[in-house]
Amino acid sequence: MNIPFSPPYIDKDVLDEVLDTLQSGWITTGPKVKALEKLAAEIAGVQHALCVNSWTSGAMLVLKWLGVKKGDEVIIPAYTYAATALAVIHADATPVMVDVQDDFTINPEALKTAITPATKAVITVDIAGWPCNYDTIKKVLQEESHQFIADNQVQQQLGKPLLMADAAHSFGAVYKNKPASLAADITVFSLHAVKNITTAEGGVIALNLPKPFDNDTIYKWMRLNAMNGQTADALTKTQKGNWRYDIVSDGLKINLTDVCAAIGLAQMRKYKAKLLPERKRIFNHYSKFFGNKSWAILPPAIDAERESSYHLYLLRIKAISEAQRDKIIQLVADAGAAVNVHFVPLPMLTLFKNLGYNIDLYPQAYSNYHNEISLPIYSQLTDEQCTFIEEQIEKAFNAVVK
Ligand SMILES: Cc1ncc(COP(=O)(O)O)c(C=O)c1O
């Protein structure tokens, strides 16, 4: 067998949509991006969604809108991909890392103690597609709102730190019978090549700001500032007589192209009916097998309040060391199946170590990481391939541990 970890889903509809774009005479931001925004907004349950060229750039734009600057703090979990912290660093602010819970999501008690008058935002991460406990997190933010100091009009209107969901993994996840994106003020999805829906590289900012914010005005501000702060986009300028434009702010240049949007558009049309249920099938296949193994710790997928988007299967193995975990991964790879680790906690990475972060302060993040093996989930994966992966994990476990 040769089972890759996360090949993109490219069927005839994707090829047709891309070809249609290439032949249309317009390949950068235009009608395909608009159509993708409409569909993404529908699935996310919001009125306004802006497509950008990555999760990272989308998060940077959100922090720019919030007016985050040097000396400000943004709280993030220590257990995430580096981009969550890098977006904060790019905004010139300080990422304040807090520990996570056994289910990989940010620990609300640790969050509470990390809030200071310098806290301007909290970025929660729905790891592997599993939504955070948003009600508890919102309660904490409300309780600590007396500490909040507003530095500009946006922050004044908010009256508390912004709750931004890093939903890089969780497009389509559910929280309290609604799209999970309705739980945070702003939710940013990733459309990177390995994500549930991809545009090769890309991201979506879903706006859900409470009244008196006008999400339509914010969408327009973000669209302008995703394109150099230019008043007329390239497509509008190509229309006869429409050449005039102005630059009204120091915007970023992070717009998504139509040719990339076409990939995601074709995928997204079949997400709810086909691609997401297929991911669930694979997740449940793994859970059925590993649920019978006394040595396995299963990842969460569904409870009374939440349902995952089944992005990854974060299997953990009881009572093994990091070295034993690595050996199991190598044996499974040698047998022909790619498995992975999500993630190395940020304080263990060189950049963050050099900035003074220390993994000893995040014991749960280390505990979750040291015995974790991510199993692949994608709709092309057959039941036979799932069985092969399961058997190889068990075989490798027996070889390494018994
Ligand atoms: C949790 C998390 N946040 C953010 C990102 C960054 O996404 P992008 O590559 O679209 O910037 C990723 C990408 O892997 C991720 O896993």
Ligand as a Chemical Component Dictionary entry (heavy atoms), coordinates in Angstrom:
data_LIG
# 
_chem_comp.id                   LIG 
_chem_comp.type                 NON-POLYMER 
_chem_comp.pdbx_formal_charge   0 
_chem_comp.three_letter_code    LIG 
# 
loop_
_chem_comp_atom.comp_id 
_chem_comp_atom.atom_id 
_chem_comp_atom.alt_atom_id 
_chem_comp_atom.type_symbol 
_chem_comp_atom.charge 
_chem_comp_atom.model_Cartn_x 
_chem_comp_atom.model_Cartn_y 
_chem_comp_atom.model_Cartn_z 
_chem_comp_atom.pdbx_ordinal 
LIG C1 C1 C 0 -4.402 25.536 13.494 1  
LIG C2 C2 C 0 -3.898 26.279 12.278 2  
LIG N1 N1 N 0 -3.973 27.620 12.255 3  
LIG C3 C3 C 0 -3.555 28.328 11.188 4  
LIG C4 C4 C 0 -3.025 27.714 10.088 5  
LIG C5 C5 C 0 -2.522 28.541 8.956  6  
LIG O1 O1 O 0 -3.259 28.383 7.793  7  
LIG P1 P1 P 0 -2.734 28.969 6.413  8  
LIG O2 O2 O 0 -1.676 28.036 5.910  9  
LIG O3 O3 O 0 -3.942 29.012 5.535  10 
LIG O4 O4 O 0 -2.189 30.339 6.684  11 
LIG C6 C6 C 0 -2.949 26.315 10.038 12 
LIG C7 C7 C 0 -2.401 25.646 8.856  13 
LIG O5 O5 O 0 -1.995 24.533 8.847  14 
LIG C8 C8 C 0 -3.369 25.581 11.174 15 
LIG O6 O6 O 0 -3.282 24.246 11.200 16 
# 
loop_
_chem_comp_bond.comp_id 
_chem_comp_bond.atom_id_1 
_chem_comp_bond.atom_id_2 
_chem_comp_bond.value_order 
_chem_comp_bond.pdbx_ordinal 
LIG C1 C2 SING 1  
LIG C2 N1 SING 2  
LIG C2 C8 DOUB 3  
LIG N1 C3 DOUB 4  
LIG C3 C4 SING 5  
LIG C4 C5 SING 6  
LIG C4 C6 DOUB 7  
LIG C5 O1 SING 8  
LIG O1 P1 SING 9  
LIG P1 O2 DOUB 10 
LIG P1 O3 SING 11 
LIG P1 O4 SING 12 
LIG C6 C7 SING 13 
LIG C6 C8 SING 14 
LIG C7 O5 DOUB 15 
LIG C8 O6 SING 16 
# 
